[in-house]
C-alpha cells in the first residue's frame, strides 16, 4: 500500500483516507492507567470507538515513567489488566 499526502489530505493507493480519532490519556500520568478503566473495562471503550466509526486511537505516554517500572495504579473494573 502506498500512502501519499497532498492538498491537506492523506491517500492510500490513490483513495482518500478519512481519519476519525480520539485521545485516550492516562499512561502519561503517575498512575500509568488509561483514564476510565476504574469505571469500565477497556473492551467496552474500544467497542464504543469501533461502533462510532473511530479508526485512530492516540495514547500519550511518558516513556521515562515506563522505563522506571513503577507499580501501576488501580483499574479494578478491568481484571484483564491485573498483575
C-alpha positions, 0 to 999 in steps of 0.5 A, spaced: 500 500 500 502 506 498 500 512 502 501 519 499 499 526 502 497 532 498 492 538 498 491 537 506 489 530 505 492 523 506 491 517 500 492 510 500 493 507 493 490 513 490 483 513 495 482 518 500 483 516 507 478 519 512 481 519 519 476 519 525 480 519 532 480 520 539 485 521 545 485 516 550 490 519 556 492 516 562 499 512 561 502 519 561 500 520 568 503 517 575 498 512 575 500 509 568 492 507 567 488 509 561 483 514 564 476 510 565 478 503 566 476 504 574 469 505 571 469 500 565 473 495 562 477 497 556 473 492 551 467 496 552 471 503 550 474 500 544 467 497 542 464 504 543 470 507 538 469 501 533 461 502 533 462 510 532 466 509 526 473 511 530 479 508 526 485 512 530 486 511 537 492 516 540 495 514 547 500 519 550 505 516 554 511 518 558 516 513 556 521 515 562 515 513 567 515 506 563 522 505 563 522 506 571 517 500 572 513 503 577 507 499 580 501 501 576 495 504 579 488 501 580 483 499 574 479 494 578 473 494 573 478 491 568 481 484 571 484 483 564 489 488 566 491 485 573 498 483 575 
